[in-house]
Amino acid sequence: MSYYWDVVKDMDDSQKLELISILIDSMQPTSAKRHEAEDEGNPLKPYTMEEINAMIDKSEADIAAGRVHDFDEAMDELEKEFAEEERELAMAEAI
């Protein structure tokens, strides 16, 4: 590997760009084939109306039971987390 490193170090910028182009082009078919294989192994199926209605029913039940967070609650939690992280960072910098 050090041989290749030495070869690349001696290249000028345009040669390095050309090498990067060649490497990217050589990876594209491999990457595309991998994605195709993943899609074939795990094809997505559309939801049925029964499944959609069941999801809606569950969501409505969660809302009625109060098992949800609204946007303001979520943002308050995030702000508290950020404030705590900033406090910890300030303490670490003080040390």
Secondary structure as GFF3:
##gff-version 3
##sequence-region A 1 95
A	DSSP	alpha_helix	2	9	.	.	.	ID=ss1
A	DSSP	alpha_helix	13	41	.	.	.	ID=ss2
A	DSSP	alpha_helix	49	65	.	.	.	ID=ss3
A	DSSP	alpha_helix	71	94	.	.	.	ID=ss4
###
